[in-house]
Amino acid sequence: MRNLILSIFFALFSQLSFAAWQLNNTASTFNFLSTKKGAVTENHSFKKLDGLVSNEGKAEISIALASVETNIAIRNGRMNNLLFNIAEFATATASLSVDPELLAGLYAGKRVIIESKVRLNLHGISKELSASLVITGLEGEGLQVHTLTPVLLKAADFGLAAGIEKLRAVAKLSSIDTTVPVTFTLVFQKQ
């Protein structure tokens, strides 16, 4: 009897684990802007993302903070150590829920816009943010999720203001803005 129950459990678990969309890191982008000295704005990104969307519409995304790319190696290191403190906080995670009927009704080329609440856990602090998202069906039962408008992150909300001040001081800058616009395009493929 125990073996039968275990067999049923593993069969169900196996179906659920494959009945999801897996993030395609290569096809996805996660970008943010920083502005220094009140007028110089630069593009940055994270290169290592992981995540999935379940058939129930639960989405989980993980961002490896050490994968930050600012196009300046020394600045990457400073952000990892002075801002993100990757020794203690290696990843940021985001989660949200999407109506499963919306996902089930997607087909290649179909596009829907949703207003969503995203739970972001960054630097040991969890906060709910509002996001306008575009979800588009892709060939092969894939889906793409991208920001319709940038999501604005306030450094102080996640305990990062002191880290930005450290970056400002070490780079001898007059200022670094503490509100950061974030955009992303995430591509998921059906598993």
Secondary structure, 3 states (H helix, E strand, C coil): CHHHHHHHHHHHHHHHHHCEEEECCCCCEEEEEEEECCCEEEEEEECCEEEEEECCCEEEEEEEHHHEECCCHHHHHHHHHHHHCCCCCCEEEEEEECCHHHHHCCCECCEEEEEEEEEEEECCEEEEEEEEEEEEEEHHHEEEEEECCCEEEEHHHHCCHHHHHHHHHHCCCCCECCEEEEEEEEEEEEC
